Amino acid sequence: MPVRILLVDDDERFTELVRAALTDDGYDVVGAVHTAAAATPAVIDLRPDVVVLDLVLPDGDGLSVADEVRAEGSRVPVVLFSSLFNRQVAADAFDAGYGYVEKAAGVDGLEAAIDAAVALPGPDEA
């Protein structure tokens, strides 16, 4: 069964490109939302296997959204996917149990991060 992915990114055009590439490679993109406010309800409604989450959103930041998703009781793996590399934010993401990959890594880098995220035990399983 293909990995079910929710994309959260404010750039709708970029989201569609990523959706197409992931779908072509056998992933199931079950939804895409474009704001922090829409992310947690989408996780609850769509129940993806992994969330790919932009770090910078118009109404919040990806790390806070990932924390909110967890606070709501979801243990879905999260991969932060950003064009901005910040060593401290990457360290904070990893420390919190989230993946982090730069958009410059392309779809191959994103797919590697997705595969790693779903293969690793969740925060309650480690």
ZIWOQUI-V236016 format. One record per residue. N is the residue number from 1. RES is the residue in three letters. PSI is psi in whole degrees, -180 to 180 (NA if undefined). BURIAL is + if it has 16 or more other ideal C-beta (glycine too) atoms within 10 Angstrom, else -. D_CENTER is the distance of its C-alpha to the mean C-alpha in Angstrom with 1 decimal. Layout:
N,RES,PSI,BURIAL,D_CENTER
N,RES,PSI,BURIAL,D_CENTER
This chain:
1,MET,133,-,19.1
2,PRO,152,-,16.1
3,VAL,130,+,12.6
4,ARG,124,+,11.3
5,ILE,137,+,7.9
6,LEU,127,+,6.9
7,LEU,134,+,6.2
8,VAL,107,+,6.7
9,ASP,139,+,9.0
10,ASP,-16,-,12.7
11,ASP,99,-,14.2
12,GLU,-38,-,15.0
13,ARG,-45,-,16.8
14,PHE,-42,-,14.1
15,THR,-43,+,11.8
16,GLU,-36,-,14.7
17,LEU,-44,-,15.3
18,VAL,-42,+,11.9
19,ARG,-48,+,12.4
20,ALA,-44,-,16.0
21,ALA,-44,+,15.3
22,LEU,-42,+,12.9
23,THR,-43,-,15.5
24,ASP,-29,-,18.3
25,ASP,10,-,17.0
26,GLY,5,-,17.0
27,TYR,159,+,13.6
28,ASP,102,-,13.6
29,VAL,106,+,11.4
30,VAL,-11,+,12.5
31,GLY,164,+,11.6
32,ALA,132,+,10.5
33,VAL,163,+,11.2
34,HIS,8,+,12.2
35,THR,159,-,12.8
36,ALA,-39,+,11.9
37,ALA,-32,-,14.7
38,ALA,-14,+,13.4
39,ALA,-55,+,10.0
40,THR,-46,+,11.7
41,PRO,-36,-,14.3
42,ALA,-39,+,12.1
43,VAL,-45,+,10.5
44,ILE,-44,-,14.1
45,ASP,-43,-,15.6
46,LEU,-21,-,13.6
47,ARG,58,-,12.8
48,PRO,165,+,10.1
49,ASP,-25,+,10.0
50,VAL,148,+,6.3
51,VAL,127,+,3.4
52,VAL,117,+,1.7
53,LEU,120,+,3.4
54,ASP,146,+,6.9
55,LEU,-35,+,9.2
56,VAL,115,-,12.1
57,LEU,157,+,12.5
58,PRO,-25,-,16.1
59,ASP,20,-,16.4
60,GLY,-176,-,14.4
61,ASP,152,+,12.1
62,GLY,-38,+,8.5
63,LEU,-42,+,10.1
64,SER,-38,-,12.4
65,VAL,-44,+,10.1
66,ALA,-42,+,8.4
67,ASP,-38,-,12.1
68,GLU,-41,+,13.2
69,VAL,-45,+,11.2
70,ARG,-41,+,12.8
71,ALA,-27,-,16.0
72,GLU,-1,-,16.2
73,GLY,-4,-,16.5
74,SER,139,+,13.3
75,ARG,23,-,12.5
76,VAL,136,+,9.4
77,PRO,143,+,7.6
78,VAL,133,+,4.5
79,VAL,115,+,3.8
80,LEU,132,+,5.1
81,PHE,110,+,6.5
82,SER,150,+,9.9
83,SER,-13,-,13.5
84,LEU,118,-,14.9
85,PHE,126,-,15.5
86,ASN,113,-,16.8
87,ARG,-40,-,18.0
88,GLN,-42,-,18.2
89,VAL,-41,+,14.7
90,ALA,-44,+,13.5
91,ALA,-42,-,16.1
92,ASP,-41,-,15.2
93,ALA,-48,+,11.5
94,PHE,-41,-,13.1
95,ASP,-33,-,15.8
96,ALA,-5,-,13.8
97,GLY,18,+,12.3
98,TYR,154,+,8.7
99,GLY,162,+,8.0
100,TYR,126,+,8.7
101,VAL,141,+,9.7
102,GLU,146,+,11.8
103,LYS,-27,+,11.9
104,ALA,-20,-,15.5
105,ALA,-13,-,14.6
106,GLY,-173,-,14.2
107,VAL,-36,+,12.9
108,ASP,-44,-,14.7
109,GLY,-40,-,12.9
110,LEU,-45,+,9.4
111,GLU,-38,+,11.0
112,ALA,-41,-,12.6
113,ALA,-39,+,9.5
114,ILE,-49,+,8.2
115,ASP,-41,-,11.8
116,ALA,-41,-,12.3
117,ALA,-41,+,9.6
118,VAL,-19,+,11.3
119,ALA,-27,-,14.7
120,LEU,152,-,14.8
121,PRO,147,-,16.3
122,GLY,176,-,14.5
123,PRO,-25,-,15.8
124,ASP,-6,-,18.7
125,GLU,-16,-,19.6
126,ALA,NA,-,20.1
